[in-house]
Amino acid sequence: MADAQLPSGWTLQRIRDVSGDQGAIVLDPNRAAKWVASDPHEVLHPEIVLGFHDLCIVKPVDDDDWYMGSLYDDGSIDCWTAYDDLYEALRGL
C-alpha cells in the first residue's frame, strides 16, 4: 500500500471523526472502479480510495468530484453517487 494516500489537508482521524466511522482506512488506489450511474458504465481511475467497511469513497485522477460506492471482496468498486467535496461525501455515509 505504498501508493495509498490521504487527501491534502486531511488526517485519518479527521476522516474518521467527520464520517463517524472509527474503522475508516486508506486503501491502495490500484483497483478497478467504475461509475455505474452512467450508461455505459464509465471507468474511473482512482487516485485516493477511502474504505468504510463495504462502502468506499473514491477521488479519481483528473476529477474534482468524490464518488461513493460499494467495495467488493475482490477489491473492485461500483460507484453510484458523486459529491462536490470530501466533507459532504463523508457526511453522506
C-alpha positions in Angstrom: 0.0 0.0 0.0 2.9 2.3 -0.6 0.7 4.2 -3.1 -2.2 4.8 -0.7 -2.5 8.4 0.3 -4.7 10.8 2.3 -6.4 13.8 0.7 -4.5 17.0 1.0 -5.2 18.7 4.4 -6.9 15.7 5.9 -5.7 13.2 8.6 -7.1 9.7 9.0 -8.5 10.8 12.4 -10.3 13.8 10.9 -11.8 11.5 8.2 -13.0 9.1 11.0 -14.4 12.0 13.0 -16.4 13.5 10.1 -17.6 10.2 8.8 -18.5 8.8 12.3 -16.7 5.6 11.3 -13.7 4.9 13.5 -12.8 1.9 11.3 -12.2 4.1 8.2 -9.0 3.2 6.3 -7.0 4.4 3.4 -6.9 1.8 0.6 -4.5 1.2 -2.3 -5.9 3.1 -5.3 -4.7 0.4 -7.7 -8.1 -1.3 -8.3 -10.9 -1.5 -10.7 -13.5 1.2 -10.2 -16.5 2.3 -12.3 -19.2 4.9 -12.3 -22.4 2.8 -12.7 -24.8 5.8 -12.8 -23.8 6.3 -16.5 -24.7 4.1 -19.4 -22.4 2.7 -20.5 -20.5 2.5 -17.2 -17.5 4.9 -17.0 -14.2 3.5 -15.9 -12.7 5.6 -13.0 -9.0 5.8 -12.3 -8.7 6.2 -8.6 -6.1 8.5 -7.1 -7.4 8.2 -3.5 -9.6 5.4 -2.0 -11.1 5.6 1.5 -12.7 2.4 2.9 -15.6 2.2 5.2 -16.4 -1.5 5.6 -18.3 -2.4 2.5 -18.5 1.2 1.2 -15.8 3.5 -0.1 -15.2 7.0 -1.4 -13.1 7.4 -4.5 -11.2 10.5 -5.8 -10.4 9.9 -9.4 -7.3 11.2 -11.1 -8.1 14.5 -13.1 -11.6 14.9 -11.4 -12.5 17.1 -8.5 -15.6 15.1 -7.5 -15.7 12.4 -4.8 -17.6 9.2 -5.7 -19.3 6.9 -3.2 -19.8 3.2 -4.0 -19.7 -0.4 -2.9 -16.4 -2.1 -2.2 -16.5 -5.8 -3.2 -14.5 -8.7 -1.8 -12.3 -8.8 -4.9 -11.3 -5.1 -4.3 -13.4 -3.7 -7.2 -15.7 -0.7 -6.7 -19.0 0.3 -8.2 -19.8 4.0 -7.6 -23.3 5.3 -7.8 -23.3 8.8 -6.4 -20.9 11.8 -6.5 -20.2 14.7 -4.3 -18.5 18.1 -4.9 -16.3 17.8 -1.8 -14.9 15.2 0.6 -16.7 16.6 3.6 -20.1 16.2 2.0 -19.2 12.7 0.8 -18.1 11.7 4.3 -21.3 13.1 5.8 -23.2 11.1 3.1 -22.0 7.8 4.5 
